[in-house]
Amino acid sequence: MDTPLSMSRETKSRKPFNFLNFIERFGLVFVWILIIGIFALVLPGIFFTWTNFSILFATQAPGAILALALVIPLTAGDYDLSVGATLTLSAVTIGVLNAVNDVPLFLAVLAALAAGVVVGLVNAFFIVFVRIPSLVVTLGTTSVITGLVQWMTNSSTIGGISPTLIDMVGRGRLFGISYAFYYVILVAIVIWLVFEYTPLGRRILFVGRGREVARLSGIDVGRVRIGCLVASAFLSSFGGVIYAGLLGAADPFSGLNFLLPAFAAAFLGATAIIPGRFNPWGAVISVYFLATGITGLTMLGIPLWVTSAFNGCALILAVTVSQFARGREETDLG
């Protein structure tokens, strides 16, 4: 039987519906739907088709994985510019081992994921222990990995990756959408659960908000940052596995093309779902929001250079808006 005290507590725990807060959280989704509607009217029978969107969901999966990888260190206050290069290294590792040297696919994938962990540990060593800024370290790591990849491949694309990986990533479908998209959703769910429902997620958030305060609160700041950087590199290498499965080959160059859109999506995602925080669902929505715009413009016949300009403007705008949102949330937290 409910007592007056319990009923009072239940009433206090209920928050009144805030329409402006609802619009702020889901405004990006509404704008995405609006853009889809506009392109559907402008390009009838071409843009708004299940084939078009199934291709969109699949081809953007590696970029979405990279955006999710970035969300983790960004929440802890670190930048990882090496995610694109790590993705390329992972895909090339699979190509060299499996396609060139006939190593079983399972071992090749394990080696690719292990390469990502090594990159994360190297980044963490120089960032956390040597105390070099994360932007400098990961930019240098990107250059080193790029050179290593070109040496491994002789600057050539490697084909002939096992059809098993292609079936598990690109060719296999559920509800008409390739498995690659569902791997993105799975990763997003895991990150969301960790961020929202575990003490580790709260520690990562506290470290990102203020390292000295987190340290005085008893949090091992160095360990949290190391874990975030390793997790980012591991997910980037997983994105490389997805990329290799979609292409059926290992391209030593195009993986870096995902870097700018991934950063734009991570920052733009911080303005949606949970405004002021880097969050996985906002990042995923932002990836496909940006990809929808680029796809529609491409179908309209825009020049190729507009894509780069679009991504650059999106990144600047996303960072600007997310800074306002993060500043407001910090004020609300007191």
N, C-alpha and C positions, 0 to 999 in steps of 0.2 A: 504494500500500500504506500502510495506517495505521501510523504509528509510535506507540510508547508515549506520547510527548509529546503528539501530536495527540489520541490517545484520552483522555489525562488532561484536556486542555483542553476537549474535548467534554463530558466528564463534569461538569467544573466549571461549564460554561455551562448545564447543565440544572438547572432549579429544581424542587425537589420540589413535588408537588401540595399546595396549601394549601386545605383545604375551607372554612375560615372566610373566606379571601380570595375564594374563588369565590362564596360566599353573599353577601358584601358587594357584589361587582361586579354580580351578576345577581339580587339580592334584589328589586329593583324590578320586574323582569320577572316573577318568580314571583308577587309580590303582584298584579300586573296580571292575570295568568292566573287567580289565585284570585278576583279581583273579577268577572272575566268569567264564571267558573263560578257564582258566587253569584247574579248577576243572571240568568243563563241558567236557574237553578232557580226563582227567584222569578217570572220573567217568561217562562215557556216559550212558544216559538213567536213571541215578539215581539222580545225583545232579541237572542238569539243567531241572527241571520239574516244572510245575506250582504248583503242590501239595507241593513240597518241599519249594518253595518260599512263598506260602500262609501260610504255617505253620511257616516259619521263621518270616514273617511280624507280625503275630499274637503273637507268644510266646515272641518276644522281645519288645512288646508294653509297658509292665510295666517298663522295663529298659530304654526305650526311654523317657517315662514320667519323670523318675528320672533324666536323663541327662538334660532334659529341665528345671526341677526344679532347678538343680544345676547352670545352666547358669545364673539365675537371681542374687543370692547372689554373685557368682563369679565375675560378672560384676561390682558389687558394692564393691568388695574387701574383701568379707567374705567367709568362708568355712562352709559348712553344712554337717557334717558327719552323721547326724541323719536321712537323707532321707530314707535310707533302713529300719531303725527301724520304722519310721513313716508309711511307706508303710505297714509293717507287722501289726502295731497297727490298722491301718484302716481296713485291711482285717479281722483281728480277731474281731474287734468291730462288723462288719457286721455279722460274723459267730455266735458270742455269742448272739447278739440281735435277729437276724432273725431266725437262725437255732435252737438255743437252747431255746430261750424265746419267740419265735413266734411274735416278734415285726414286724409290716409291713415293707416291704423292703424300702419304701421311707424314713421312719423315721430312719431306721438303717443306710442308706446311709448318711443322714443328720448328724447323730451322728458321723459317721466315718470321715466326712469332718470337723466337728466341733472339733474333737479330733486333727486333723492336725493343725487347727488354734491355738488351745491351746498350742501345742508343739512349734509352731512358736513364739507365744508371750512369752513363757518361755525362749526360746533361745534368743530372742531379749532383754528381760529384763537384763539377765546376760551379754550379749555381749555389748549392747549399754549403759545401765545405770550403771552397776557394772564395766564395762570395762574389762571383762575377755576375753582373746583371743578366737575367734570363734572356733578354733580347740579344745580347752580344753572343752568349754561349750558343744559343740555338741557331742563330744566323751562321756562326762558324761551323756548327755541326752540319747544317744544310749544305754548305759548300763542300765539306769533306765527303759527305755521303754522295753528293752529286758526282764528284770525281771518282769515287769508288764504284759507283754504278756504271759510269761510262767505261771504266777499266774492265769490269766484269762482263759487259756486253759488247765491248768494242764499238760502243755508240750505235748499236744496231738492235732492232726489235727481235725478240726471240719468240718464235712460234712453236706450236706442237705441244702445248701443255695438256696434260691428261684430260680426256673428255669427262672423267668422273667429276673433276672440279667444275667444269663447265655445266654439267647436269645439276650439281648441287647449288650452283649460284645463279647462272643466267638462263639456262635452258629449262630447268624445272619450274613449274608454275602452280600457283594456288589462287583460285578465283581469277585466273587470267593475268596475274601479276607474278613476275619472277621472284624466286626465293630471296634474291638480294634485298628487296624491300623489307621483307619480314625479319631479316637479320638486323636491319636498322631499328625496327620497332623493338626487337628483343633487347638490343643494347640500351636503347632509351629507357625501357622499363627497368632494367637493372640499375642504371644510374639514378633514375627517379626514386627507386626504393631506397637506395643507399643515402641519397641526399635528404630525403624526407622522413625516413623512419629508422635511421640508425645513429648511434652516437658518433660514428665516424663522419657521417655527413655533416653533423653540427660542428664537429671539430674543424673540418675543411672550411666551412663558412666563417667560423670565428677567426681562423688564421688569415683568411682573405680580408676580413674587416679590420684586423689590427693584430699584427704579429706579436708586438710587445705585450699587449693586453692578454692575448692567448697564452703567451709564455708564462706570465705571472699567474694565470689561472690554472697552471699545471699541465698544459697541453705541450706535448713534444712537437714543437713547430717544425723542426728539421725533419723528423720522421714523416710527418704529414705531407710536407712539400715533396720529399723524395717519393713517397707513394703516389702522389698525384702526377709527377713527371713520368714515372715508370708506367703508370696506368695510361697516360696519354700516348706514350710511344707504343705500348702494347696494342691499344685500340687502333692506332695508325697502321701498325703492321697487319692487324686484322682487316683494315680497309684495303690494304694491298692484296690480301688474299681474295677479297671480294672483287677487286679490280681485275686481277689475273683471271678469275673465273668468268667475268663478264666479257673480257677481250679474247680469252683463250690464248693470250700471248702476254709478253712482258715488254712494255714500252719504257725505255730509260728516260724519257723526257716528260710525257704528258701528265704524270702524277703531280708535278708542281703546279699545274694549272688549277688544281683544286684548292690551293692554299688561300688565295684571296677570297673566293666565294665562301670558304669555310669560316674564315675570320668574320666576314660580313654577316654570315648567318648566326654565329655565336653571339655577336654583339646585338644584332637585331632581335635575336631571341630573348635577350635580357630585357626587352621592352614589352614582352608579351607573356601571357600565362601567369608568370610570377614577376611582375615588373620590378626592376631594380636588382634582380638576381640572374646570373647565368643559370639557365635551366634546360634540361634535355628536350622537353616538348617544344619550348619556344625555338630552340635551335633547329629541330627537325622541320617544324612548320616554316621557318625562315628559309631553309634550304630549298624547299619546294615552292615557296612563294617567289624567291628570286629566279629559280629555274623556269617557273611558269611565265614570268615576264620576258625572260630571254628567249624562250621557245616561241612565244607569240610574236615577238618582234622579228625573230629570224624568219618565221613563216611569212611575215609581211615584206621580207626582202631587204632588211637593213644591212648596211655594210658590216664586215666582220669586226672592225675596230670599235663599233658601238658596244659590243659585249664587254670589252675590257673597261671602257668608260663607264658602263652601267654598273659593273661590279665595284669599281673604285668609288663612284659616287655613293653606292649603297653602303660601302664600308664606312665612309666618312659620316654619312647621315646616321647610320646605326650606332657608331661610337658616340656621336654627339647626343643623340636621344637617350642612349643607355646611361650616359653620365648624369644626365638630369634625373633619370629614374633612380639610379643608385644613390645619388645625393639626397633625394627625397626620402628613400627608405632608411638611410642612415639617420636622417633627422627624426623619422618616426621611431626608430629604435632607441633614440635618446643618447 
